[in-house]
Amino acid sequence: MPDFTDAVTTRRTFAIISHPDAGKTTLTEKLLLFGGAIQAAGAVKARGDARRARSDWMKVEQERGISVASSVMTFDFAGCVFNLLDTPGHEDFSEDTYRTLTAVDSAVMVIDAAKGIEERTRKLFEVCRLRDVPIVTFINKMDREARDPFDLLDEIEQTLALDVTPASWPIGMGRDFLGCYDLLKDRLALLHKKGRGELPDPGEVCEGLEDPKLDALLPDYAVATLREQVDMVRGLCPEFDLESYREGHLTPVYFGSAINNFGVRELLQGLAEIAPSPRLQPASPRPVAPEEEAVTGFVFKIQANMDPKHRDRIAFVRLASGHFRRGMKLTHLRTGKLLNLHNPVLFLAQDRELAEEAFAGDIIGIPNHGNLRIGDALTEGEALRFTGIPSFAPELLQKVRALDPLKAKHLGRALQQLAEEGAAAVFKPRIGADWIVGVVGQLQFEVMADRIRTEYGIPVVFEATQLYTARWVAADDPLQLKRLIDANAVAIADDHDGQPVFLARNAWHLGKAEEEFPKVRFLKTREAVL
Ligand code: G4P
């Protein structure tokens, strides 16, 4: 067994899923504070002018107040190395979020205590469930008027069909919220309150509910309610079962208030103790175990423009196995080329630094000029394909046109690059001069227009089309495919890799083509073709 096993077993690679406004940014910030990765609150989410200054490369971010970019944050706590993968909050970027979830081993689901399970939380939860990603729940904002904790547990259990067991229990709520009792350890650590941004010291510790210190530290009514409720909840909920959590059937629930630091340390401690270390990665022809000596990894995200001064692209690679060292040469399987990785980057809160070494579960960024794409595998030579990286059918199709017709050719190149990044699907109809862009959410058109203007200097407009949907077409018999293409020349386009696509005007048009060419497969995603 190689000697990096410890490095693997102490890795915790996770993401936070939540509905916008539930408190993901605040919690992220507090996790980084506890992990010592940042010194002051407010560093993650620069507010007001500071935020505008930081991300002035992307106007959409300013105008919409959303974070389009997502990143990786690494910090240490309780002997573990945590990799927190941020996910964009806006609905239109769900593709990115979904792909990010393929690169984590567990997730934290943040719920607003006044609102319970909201729509986005449920959708993201479903993605986690598809991949059996274990979930820890954090019920946030207990310092506000919140719903009854029993009610919230019941809702999680009912709407998500999950077993639920509280890992901590709130003492009071709203203005009377005093903190949380640790049910797993059967103890209470009262925090010495500090300013919002400062890290509190763990204060007095009470062992067990009968500890007389509890009566001395908390008001009578709070102790009585706590004892009564803990008694009840222990009777009602199953005991915490590690295996059931790891298999994605049970979620331990922490209550807290991220902004007041309540429950954050307990959550982090919980993740160190129970969250899984890197898992077996599904791949073809065989899954990859994290302890394997040879380095393997896959690209789950491409991001352009992280540094406005350098027009680089960063491919985010999740290492699936091995001990990676800077300067290694890895095979890029899609092209068969050897990549010399002399300047991979690690991400630390806001900064990047050179990655001297990394292990399974870590994310390294590889600067490149567009040769790396989502889903690509890197290995020390073995032919592997990582599976389960989702791709989505473009549901909205619009024509894109350069305002200056002389820039049409440059526009083609810009679109090609954006498609390779996974920002959108781009189709070039075989007849006519238009380009068609396919996306999942409307806002992606605006982001693209903005990027094409700022990054490539080409002002463009998007225009509505009569198109209903796009299907990649493939057939075992090339003649069948040729027949379809010949008979439907006006409806055929090529994607950025030259794969043929059928652009349907309406459901009937698609149905008719499927009926006439039963041996041709009409596929919703290009990954299905490759
Ligand atoms: P998000 O990333 O999930 O969208 O949520 P974010 O952390 O930005 O939090 C959304 C709002 O909820 C913020 O207020 C934040 O301060 C507040 N919040 C987060 N955690 C708690 C908590 O534990 N208790 C209470 N009472 N509020 C919390 P905002 O007014 O929108 O922004 P700001 O002016 O505070 O930045």
Residues whose N, C-alpha, C, O or C-beta is under 5 A from the ligand:
A	BS01	G4P	H19 P20 D21 A22 G23 K24 T25 T26 L27 N140 K141 D143 R144 G256 S257 A258 I259 N260
